[in-house]
Structure formats: structure tokens, C-alpha cells
Amino acid sequence: MQRKITRTFTGEITSISGLTPVMTMYKEETDSGGFRCWLQEEEQQQLVEYYDDYERELAIKLMLQSGLRADEVPRVTADCIQDSDAEFMVLKVPKAKRGYRETFIPSDLATEILSIYKVKDGVNIDDPIIDKTERTIQNWVYDAAEDLAEKTANEDWLNLSAHDCRRTWATKMIQSGVTGDVVMDWGGWSDYQTFRDHYWRRDDEQIQSNLEDAGLA
């Protein structure tokens, strides 16, 4: 459900140290009047660095860097991190009922999660790293976005939802050269039409750059 934003701005908004006053995230209006959003690199960094406690930061990283849904974040344990046949690590994401899917996890994020299990008392390897509800995790994104909207004077943040982190991840993977079928498999999408229309943001500038790099344009 699209979160209804009622906050309005009155007067001039100034930025704080380290935050750019205005940036432009990519937005697409939905049939219901809401927006689908894709964060740019600088905005992704701002969101990741907003919280200074490990649970909130890791929750955002898992959605933004591994494509997890908000309801999947509380299922992640140290046991979920595995080596793969390729030269990267994977995250085995437990499904709601049974089974799991594998998705890519950056090595530094995997190391960060595993290190917490080593230093935190009373945590077993099969305990969730973030033992919170889906709604709590969604609200962490809403709260950060609302504050960032004010601090950066960019009201686009007010349209951001936790699911937009997953949207941003999908497009970033494709722009990085991962094929669409692999991204769909990692993200748990089975319908190409849904993936193309709601998650993958086509970037013609990126396509042009890739063609030039390949000597085709």
C-alpha cells in the first residue's frame, strides 16, 4: 500500500554538512497516483549512512545491495551466507513457507554480518541478525526518507518506500552487466512483464555507454 504523505514544507530548508541540497532520483507515477522510485548512487549512500546503529543500517543494505523484500530481512541469519561455485558469495533467503532462493551478497556486507555474530553475546548462528517486524523495517526507511527530504531540500524522498530499495538494486544489477534472467532469479521474480514494468528502469544513457565500450556505437 502506498504511504500517504501529509507533511508539507513551510519556509526555507537548509542542508546540513555532508548532504547535497537537491538531487534528482528517478520517479515514475503509478496508476494509483503514487510513485515508483530509483535512487541514484549518492542517494543510496545517504540512505545507508543515515542510521548509526547496525540493525537499521544492515536492514537497508540487505534491501539495497542484495534485493531483499522488507519481510525477508528478519529471516536472514549467519547460516544464510554461503560460498558459491563462482567467485562471489550468495545469500540463501528463506521463503515464507519453505525453501529458499539464492541472491548475490557483496563480500563486505557478508563479512560485516558474520563479524557481528562473533562479537555479539548470546547470538547463535541460526538467530536472525535483525529480529524486527516487516512494518518496523518499512518504517525505518520512511523515517529516514522523511528526514532526508528536509535535510537535502529534496521532496522526492517523501515518495520513497522500502520496496524502492529493491527496485534500485534490480536496475543497478542490470546496469552492472548482470543479465535480466539472473537478476530475476536472484530477486525471486518469475514474470518478466512485471519485472520489466515495475522494477527495471531502462537507462538509455547507460545503454549508449555500453555500446560505445563494446565498439558498437
HELIX and SHEET records of a PDB file:
HELIX    1   1 GLU A   41  VAL A   48  1                                   8    
HELIX    2   2 TYR A   54  GLN A   65  1                                  12    
HELIX    3   3 VAL A   73  ARG A   75  5                                   3    
HELIX    4   4 ALA A   78  CYS A   80  5                                   3    
HELIX    5   5 SER A  107  VAL A  119  1                                  13    
HELIX    6   6 GLU A  134  THR A  152  1                                  19    
HELIX    7   7 GLU A  155  ASN A  159  5                                   5    
HELIX    8   8 ALA A  162  GLN A  175  1                                  14    
HELIX    9   9 GLY A  180  GLY A  187  1                                   8    
HELIX   10  10 TYR A  192  HIS A  198  1                                   7    
HELIX   11  11 ASP A  204  ASP A  213  1                                  10    
SHEET    1   A 2 TYR A  26  GLU A  29  0                                        
SHEET    2   A 2 PHE A  35  TRP A  38 -1                                        
SHEET    1   B 3 ILE A  81  ASP A  83  0                                        
SHEET    2   B 3 MET A  89  PRO A  94 -1                                        
SHEET    3   B 3 TYR A 100  ILE A 105 -1                                        
END                                                                             
